Amino acid sequence: MSKTDDWWRKDWMERHTYFLPRYDDHGRMTSEGHALSAAAGIPCLLRRTYRSLTQPAPAGQYDFVSYFECRDADVPTFHQVCAALRDVARNPEWRFVREGPTWHGRRVASWEELFT
C-alpha cells in the first residue's frame, strides 16, 4: 500500500496521532484509530510490515508491504480487522491509503494437501 501525498505533507507527529483514538471536546471517542480498530487481531494475527527505503516511496513503488499469518480458524478475524481498518469512520487514517494488490494463501505440510 501507499499513502497519499496529503499524508506525507503532514508532519510526523500528526501522522502518529492517527494510530490512537480521537475524542471530541466532551471526552467522547469519535474514532478508534488504527490501534483500536485492529485490536481484535492482536491475539491471533502475525503481521510483518516492510517499508520502502525512502518515504514516500519512488513513483510506481509501494510505501509499505504487509504480510499476515493466522490459523485457518482466525481468517474471519483477519477479515474483520481489515474491514475495521478500511472503515474511515473508525480509522480516519484510511482516507490517506492507496491499496495495492492483495494475495491470500495458506500454509500446508505437503504438495498433496495444497490441492485437496
PyMOL commands that place a pseudoatom at each C-alpha (Angstrom):
pseudoatom trace, name=CA, resn=MET, resi=1, chain=A, elem=C, hetatm=0, pos=[0.000, 0.000, 0.000]
pseudoatom trace, name=CA, resn=SER, resi=2, chain=A, elem=C, hetatm=0, pos=[0.979, 3.598, -0.318]
pseudoatom trace, name=CA, resn=LYS, resi=3, chain=A, elem=C, hetatm=0, pos=[-0.074, 6.761, 1.430]
pseudoatom trace, name=CA, resn=THR, resi=4, chain=A, elem=C, hetatm=0, pos=[-1.377, 9.792, -0.426]
pseudoatom trace, name=CA, resn=ASP, resi=5, chain=A, elem=C, hetatm=0, pos=[0.601, 12.980, -0.944]
pseudoatom trace, name=CA, resn=ASP, resi=6, chain=A, elem=C, hetatm=0, pos=[-1.648, 14.643, 1.659]
pseudoatom trace, name=CA, resn=TRP, resi=7, chain=A, elem=C, hetatm=0, pos=[-0.430, 12.090, 4.228]
pseudoatom trace, name=CA, resn=TRP, resi=8, chain=A, elem=C, hetatm=0, pos=[3.226, 12.795, 3.528]
pseudoatom trace, name=CA, resn=ARG, resi=9, chain=A, elem=C, hetatm=0, pos=[2.640, 16.566, 3.768]
pseudoatom trace, name=CA, resn=LYS, resi=10, chain=A, elem=C, hetatm=0, pos=[1.600, 16.093, 7.422]
pseudoatom trace, name=CA, resn=ASP, resi=11, chain=A, elem=C, hetatm=0, pos=[4.401, 16.309, 9.957]
pseudoatom trace, name=CA, resn=TRP, resi=12, chain=A, elem=C, hetatm=0, pos=[5.429, 13.061, 11.653]
pseudoatom trace, name=CA, resn=MET, resi=13, chain=A, elem=C, hetatm=0, pos=[3.659, 13.889, 14.907]
pseudoatom trace, name=CA, resn=GLU, resi=14, chain=A, elem=C, hetatm=0, pos=[0.289, 14.489, 13.255]
pseudoatom trace, name=CA, resn=ARG, resi=15, chain=A, elem=C, hetatm=0, pos=[0.644, 11.257, 11.250]
pseudoatom trace, name=CA, resn=HIS, resi=16, chain=A, elem=C, hetatm=0, pos=[1.310, 9.398, 14.503]
pseudoatom trace, name=CA, resn=THR, resi=17, chain=A, elem=C, hetatm=0, pos=[-1.948, 10.631, 16.052]
pseudoatom trace, name=CA, resn=TYR, resi=18, chain=A, elem=C, hetatm=0, pos=[-3.961, 8.601, 13.538]
pseudoatom trace, name=CA, resn=PHE, resi=19, chain=A, elem=C, hetatm=0, pos=[-2.907, 5.410, 15.292]
pseudoatom trace, name=CA, resn=LEU, resi=20, chain=A, elem=C, hetatm=0, pos=[-4.669, 6.441, 18.510]
pseudoatom trace, name=CA, resn=PRO, resi=21, chain=A, elem=C, hetatm=0, pos=[-8.344, 7.050, 19.356]
pseudoatom trace, name=CA, resn=ARG, resi=22, chain=A, elem=C, hetatm=0, pos=[-9.729, 10.541, 18.759]
pseudoatom trace, name=CA, resn=TYR, resi=23, chain=A, elem=C, hetatm=0, pos=[-12.008, 12.347, 21.199]
pseudoatom trace, name=CA, resn=ASP, resi=24, chain=A, elem=C, hetatm=0, pos=[-14.277, 15.375, 20.955]
pseudoatom trace, name=CA, resn=ASP, resi=25, chain=A, elem=C, hetatm=0, pos=[-14.273, 18.304, 23.380]
pseudoatom trace, name=CA, resn=HIS, resi=26, chain=A, elem=C, hetatm=0, pos=[-16.635, 16.408, 25.704]
pseudoatom trace, name=CA, resn=GLY, resi=27, chain=A, elem=C, hetatm=0, pos=[-14.344, 13.395, 26.040]
pseudoatom trace, name=CA, resn=ARG, resi=28, chain=A, elem=C, hetatm=0, pos=[-16.421, 11.152, 23.761]
pseudoatom trace, name=CA, resn=MET, resi=29, chain=A, elem=C, hetatm=0, pos=[-14.491, 8.913, 21.404]
pseudoatom trace, name=CA, resn=THR, resi=30, chain=A, elem=C, hetatm=0, pos=[-15.113, 9.997, 17.819]
pseudoatom trace, name=CA, resn=SER, resi=31, chain=A, elem=C, hetatm=0, pos=[-12.956, 7.317, 16.171]
pseudoatom trace, name=CA, resn=GLU, resi=32, chain=A, elem=C, hetatm=0, pos=[-10.971, 4.316, 17.309]
pseudoatom trace, name=CA, resn=GLY, resi=33, chain=A, elem=C, hetatm=0, pos=[-7.880, 4.987, 15.235]
pseudoatom trace, name=CA, resn=HIS, resi=34, chain=A, elem=C, hetatm=0, pos=[-5.614, 2.339, 13.773]
pseudoatom trace, name=CA, resn=ALA, resi=35, chain=A, elem=C, hetatm=0, pos=[-4.671, 0.620, 17.046]
pseudoatom trace, name=CA, resn=LEU, resi=36, chain=A, elem=C, hetatm=0, pos=[-8.157, 0.002, 18.442]
pseudoatom trace, name=CA, resn=SER, resi=37, chain=A, elem=C, hetatm=0, pos=[-9.579, -0.846, 15.009]
pseudoatom trace, name=CA, resn=ALA, resi=38, chain=A, elem=C, hetatm=0, pos=[-7.034, -3.657, 14.738]
pseudoatom trace, name=CA, resn=ALA, resi=39, chain=A, elem=C, hetatm=0, pos=[-7.244, -4.804, 18.381]
pseudoatom trace, name=CA, resn=ALA, resi=40, chain=A, elem=C, hetatm=0, pos=[-9.261, -7.962, 17.641]
pseudoatom trace, name=CA, resn=GLY, resi=41, chain=A, elem=C, hetatm=0, pos=[-6.306, -9.342, 15.691]
pseudoatom trace, name=CA, resn=ILE, resi=42, chain=A, elem=C, hetatm=0, pos=[-3.662, -8.903, 18.385]
pseudoatom trace, name=CA, resn=PRO, resi=43, chain=A, elem=C, hetatm=0, pos=[-4.038, -12.363, 19.934]
pseudoatom trace, name=CA, resn=CYS, resi=44, chain=A, elem=C, hetatm=0, pos=[-4.237, -14.297, 16.671]
pseudoatom trace, name=CA, resn=LEU, resi=45, chain=A, elem=C, hetatm=0, pos=[-2.628, -12.453, 13.743]
pseudoatom trace, name=CA, resn=LEU, resi=46, chain=A, elem=C, hetatm=0, pos=[1.063, -12.287, 12.944]
pseudoatom trace, name=CA, resn=ARG, resi=47, chain=A, elem=C, hetatm=0, pos=[1.946, -9.157, 10.969]
pseudoatom trace, name=CA, resn=ARG, resi=48, chain=A, elem=C, hetatm=0, pos=[5.165, -8.040, 9.354]
pseudoatom trace, name=CA, resn=THR, resi=49, chain=A, elem=C, hetatm=0, pos=[5.375, -4.675, 7.627]
pseudoatom trace, name=CA, resn=TYR, resi=50, chain=A, elem=C, hetatm=0, pos=[8.166, -3.860, 5.227]
pseudoatom trace, name=CA, resn=ARG, resi=51, chain=A, elem=C, hetatm=0, pos=[8.802, -0.214, 4.429]
pseudoatom trace, name=CA, resn=SER, resi=52, chain=A, elem=C, hetatm=0, pos=[10.296, 1.369, 1.376]
pseudoatom trace, name=CA, resn=LEU, resi=53, chain=A, elem=C, hetatm=0, pos=[13.864, 2.568, 1.846]
pseudoatom trace, name=CA, resn=THR, resi=54, chain=A, elem=C, hetatm=0, pos=[12.532, 6.088, 1.325]
pseudoatom trace, name=CA, resn=GLN, resi=55, chain=A, elem=C, hetatm=0, pos=[9.216, 7.538, 2.383]
pseudoatom trace, name=CA, resn=PRO, resi=56, chain=A, elem=C, hetatm=0, pos=[7.331, 8.300, 0.348]
pseudoatom trace, name=CA, resn=ALA, resi=57, chain=A, elem=C, hetatm=0, pos=[8.455, 5.545, -1.994]
pseudoatom trace, name=CA, resn=PRO, resi=58, chain=A, elem=C, hetatm=0, pos=[9.567, 6.455, -5.507]
pseudoatom trace, name=CA, resn=ALA, resi=59, chain=A, elem=C, hetatm=0, pos=[6.820, 6.708, -8.122]
pseudoatom trace, name=CA, resn=GLY, resi=60, chain=A, elem=C, hetatm=0, pos=[5.467, 3.317, -9.121]
pseudoatom trace, name=CA, resn=GLN, resi=61, chain=A, elem=C, hetatm=0, pos=[6.568, 1.624, -5.888]
pseudoatom trace, name=CA, resn=TYR, resi=62, chain=A, elem=C, hetatm=0, pos=[4.776, 0.973, -2.611]
pseudoatom trace, name=CA, resn=ASP, resi=63, chain=A, elem=C, hetatm=0, pos=[5.419, 2.711, 0.710]
pseudoatom trace, name=CA, resn=PHE, resi=64, chain=A, elem=C, hetatm=0, pos=[4.589, -0.449, 2.690]
pseudoatom trace, name=CA, resn=VAL, resi=65, chain=A, elem=C, hetatm=0, pos=[4.076, -4.158, 2.102]
pseudoatom trace, name=CA, resn=SER, resi=66, chain=A, elem=C, hetatm=0, pos=[2.343, -6.035, 4.910]
pseudoatom trace, name=CA, resn=TYR, resi=67, chain=A, elem=C, hetatm=0, pos=[2.380, -9.784, 5.418]
pseudoatom trace, name=CA, resn=PHE, resi=68, chain=A, elem=C, hetatm=0, pos=[-0.060, -11.575, 7.734]
pseudoatom trace, name=CA, resn=GLU, resi=69, chain=A, elem=C, hetatm=0, pos=[-0.301, -15.115, 9.052]
pseudoatom trace, name=CA, resn=CYS, resi=70, chain=A, elem=C, hetatm=0, pos=[-3.025, -16.772, 11.111]
pseudoatom trace, name=CA, resn=ARG, resi=71, chain=A, elem=C, hetatm=0, pos=[-4.640, -20.135, 11.729]
pseudoatom trace, name=CA, resn=ASP, resi=72, chain=A, elem=C, hetatm=0, pos=[-7.440, -21.084, 9.350]
pseudoatom trace, name=CA, resn=ALA, resi=73, chain=A, elem=C, hetatm=0, pos=[-9.890, -20.642, 12.223]
pseudoatom trace, name=CA, resn=ASP, resi=74, chain=A, elem=C, hetatm=0, pos=[-8.777, -16.996, 12.584]
pseudoatom trace, name=CA, resn=VAL, resi=75, chain=A, elem=C, hetatm=0, pos=[-9.295, -15.985, 8.942]
pseudoatom trace, name=CA, resn=PRO, resi=76, chain=A, elem=C, hetatm=0, pos=[-12.682, -14.384, 9.816]
pseudoatom trace, name=CA, resn=THR, resi=77, chain=A, elem=C, hetatm=0, pos=[-10.893, -12.249, 12.434]
pseudoatom trace, name=CA, resn=PHE, resi=78, chain=A, elem=C, hetatm=0, pos=[-8.352, -11.215, 9.802]
pseudoatom trace, name=CA, resn=HIS, resi=79, chain=A, elem=C, hetatm=0, pos=[-11.177, -10.051, 7.518]
pseudoatom trace, name=CA, resn=GLN, resi=80, chain=A, elem=C, hetatm=0, pos=[-12.889, -8.311, 10.449]
pseudoatom trace, name=CA, resn=VAL, resi=81, chain=A, elem=C, hetatm=0, pos=[-9.693, -6.392, 11.224]
pseudoatom trace, name=CA, resn=CYS, resi=82, chain=A, elem=C, hetatm=0, pos=[-9.203, -5.458, 7.567]
pseudoatom trace, name=CA, resn=ALA, resi=83, chain=A, elem=C, hetatm=0, pos=[-12.781, -4.164, 7.365]
pseudoatom trace, name=CA, resn=ALA, resi=84, chain=A, elem=C, hetatm=0, pos=[-12.326, -2.140, 10.560]
pseudoatom trace, name=CA, resn=LEU, resi=85, chain=A, elem=C, hetatm=0, pos=[-9.101, -0.589, 9.286]
pseudoatom trace, name=CA, resn=ARG, resi=86, chain=A, elem=C, hetatm=0, pos=[-10.741, 0.331, 5.976]
pseudoatom trace, name=CA, resn=ASP, resi=87, chain=A, elem=C, hetatm=0, pos=[-13.703, 1.983, 7.737]
pseudoatom trace, name=CA, resn=VAL, resi=88, chain=A, elem=C, hetatm=0, pos=[-12.787, 5.685, 7.720]
pseudoatom trace, name=CA, resn=ALA, resi=89, chain=A, elem=C, hetatm=0, pos=[-15.331, 6.405, 10.479]
pseudoatom trace, name=CA, resn=ARG, resi=90, chain=A, elem=C, hetatm=0, pos=[-13.451, 4.037, 12.777]
pseudoatom trace, name=CA, resn=ASN, resi=91, chain=A, elem=C, hetatm=0, pos=[-9.982, 4.657, 11.337]
pseudoatom trace, name=CA, resn=PRO, resi=92, chain=A, elem=C, hetatm=0, pos=[-9.633, 8.093, 9.670]
pseudoatom trace, name=CA, resn=GLU, resi=93, chain=A, elem=C, hetatm=0, pos=[-6.095, 7.190, 8.564]
pseudoatom trace, name=CA, resn=TRP, resi=94, chain=A, elem=C, hetatm=0, pos=[-7.593, 5.098, 5.756]
pseudoatom trace, name=CA, resn=ARG, resi=95, chain=A, elem=C, hetatm=0, pos=[-8.561, 8.270, 3.857]
pseudoatom trace, name=CA, resn=PHE, resi=96, chain=A, elem=C, hetatm=0, pos=[-4.853, 8.562, 3.077]
pseudoatom trace, name=CA, resn=VAL, resi=97, chain=A, elem=C, hetatm=0, pos=[-4.282, 4.969, 1.915]
pseudoatom trace, name=CA, resn=ARG, resi=98, chain=A, elem=C, hetatm=0, pos=[-3.995, 3.696, -1.638]
pseudoatom trace, name=CA, resn=GLU, resi=99, chain=A, elem=C, hetatm=0, pos=[-4.206, -0.082, -1.565]
pseudoatom trace, name=CA, resn=GLY, resi=100, chain=A, elem=C, hetatm=0, pos=[-2.162, -2.280, -3.807]
pseudoatom trace, name=CA, resn=PRO, resi=101, chain=A, elem=C, hetatm=0, pos=[-2.876, -5.851, -4.817]
pseudoatom trace, name=CA, resn=THR, resi=102, chain=A, elem=C, hetatm=0, pos=[-3.690, -8.490, -2.214]
pseudoatom trace, name=CA, resn=TRP, resi=103, chain=A, elem=C, hetatm=0, pos=[-2.898, -12.178, -2.237]
pseudoatom trace, name=CA, resn=HIS, resi=104, chain=A, elem=C, hetatm=0, pos=[-4.320, -14.853, 0.039]
pseudoatom trace, name=CA, resn=GLY, resi=105, chain=A, elem=C, hetatm=0, pos=[-2.784, -18.265, 0.517]
pseudoatom trace, name=CA, resn=ARG, resi=106, chain=A, elem=C, hetatm=0, pos=[-2.492, -20.959, 3.105]
pseudoatom trace, name=CA, resn=ARG, resi=107, chain=A, elem=C, hetatm=0, pos=[0.368, -22.955, 4.509]
pseudoatom trace, name=CA, resn=VAL, resi=108, chain=A, elem=C, hetatm=0, pos=[0.272, -26.732, 4.071]
pseudoatom trace, name=CA, resn=ALA, resi=109, chain=A, elem=C, hetatm=0, pos=[2.510, -29.594, 5.110]
pseudoatom trace, name=CA, resn=SER, resi=110, chain=A, elem=C, hetatm=0, pos=[2.723, -31.215, 1.659]
pseudoatom trace, name=CA, resn=TRP, resi=111, chain=A, elem=C, hetatm=0, pos=[2.059, -30.617, -2.019]
pseudoatom trace, name=CA, resn=GLU, resi=112, chain=A, elem=C, hetatm=0, pos=[-0.786, -33.114, -1.892]
pseudoatom trace, name=CA, resn=GLU, resi=113, chain=A, elem=C, hetatm=0, pos=[-2.503, -31.144, 0.871]
pseudoatom trace, name=CA, resn=LEU, resi=114, chain=A, elem=C, hetatm=0, pos=[-2.210, -27.963, -1.195]
pseudoatom trace, name=CA, resn=PHE, resi=115, chain=A, elem=C, hetatm=0, pos=[-4.521, -29.378, -3.851]
pseudoatom trace, name=CA, resn=THR, resi=116, chain=A, elem=C, hetatm=0, pos=[-7.091, -31.083, -1.611]
for i in range(1, 116): cmd.bond("trace and resi %d" % i, "trace and resi %d" % (i + 1))
show_as sticks, trace
zoom trace
